[in-house]
Amino acid sequence: MSGIWDRIYQSDNTFFGEEPSSFATLCFNHIKPNNVMKVLEIGAGHGRDTMFFASNGLEVESLDYSSRGIELINKKAHEKKLRLK
């Protein structure tokens, strides 16, 4: 399965877009007022939700089958000077 996603993210590193998913926004609107500071994102893809959470002050640990997706996440976080776990 990871090979499929690696190929997708190799050819299109914004496959799902750059805006956070509506689910991530919904979660953020619930967890932020409750002082949640850490998020585990499973199935992080190319990192659109990871970047959203980290840009809003949350500590994020991201997991994905695709090593290419994780590389993209780490590159984006480095460029934006965001710290990920």
C-alpha positions in Angstrom: 0.0 0.0 0.0 2.8 2.5 0.8 4.2 2.2 -2.7 0.9 3.5 -4.2 1.0 6.6 -2.0 4.7 7.1 -2.4 4.1 7.3 -6.2 1.1 9.6 -5.8 3.0 12.0 -3.5 6.1 11.8 -5.8 4.0 13.0 -8.8 1.7 15.4 -6.8 2.8 16.6 -3.4 -0.4 18.4 -2.8 -2.8 15.6 -3.8 -5.4 16.5 -1.3 -4.8 20.3 -1.4 -3.1 22.6 1.0 -6.1 23.6 3.1 -6.8 21.6 6.2 -9.6 19.0 6.0 -13.0 19.9 7.4 -12.4 17.1 10.0 -9.2 18.7 11.2 -10.9 22.0 11.5 -13.7 20.4 13.4 -11.3 18.6 15.7 -9.2 21.8 16.3 -12.3 23.8 17.2 -13.1 21.2 19.8 -9.7 20.5 21.3 -8.2 24.0 21.5 -10.7 25.3 24.0 -10.1 22.2 26.1 -6.4 23.0 26.3 -5.3 19.9 24.3 -1.6 20.6 23.3 -0.6 17.3 21.6 -2.1 15.5 18.6 -1.4 12.2 17.1 -2.3 12.2 13.4 -2.7 8.8 11.8 -2.8 8.7 8.1 -1.2 12.1 7.7 -0.7 11.9 4.0 1.3 14.9 2.7 0.7 16.9 5.9 -2.0 19.4 5.2 -3.6 18.8 8.6 -0.2 18.4 10.3 0.8 21.8 9.2 -2.6 23.3 10.3 -2.3 21.8 13.8 1.4 22.8 14.2 0.8 26.3 12.8 -1.8 26.7 15.5 0.5 25.8 18.4 -0.2 22.1 18.8 2.6 19.5 19.1 1.9 17.0 16.4 3.2 13.5 15.8 2.3 12.3 12.3 2.2 8.7 11.0 1.6 7.5 7.5 2.3 4.4 5.3 4.0 6.6 2.8 7.6 7.4 3.5 7.4 10.1 0.7 4.4 11.7 2.6 6.5 11.8 5.8 9.4 13.3 3.9 7.1 16.0 2.6 5.8 16.7 6.1 9.3 17.1 7.5 10.3 19.4 4.6 7.3 21.6 5.0 7.8 21.8 8.8 11.4 22.7 8.3 10.6 25.4 5.8 7.9 26.9 8.1 10.1 26.5 11.1 7.5 24.3 12.8 8.5 21.7 15.4 7.0 18.3 15.0 7.5 15.3 17.3 
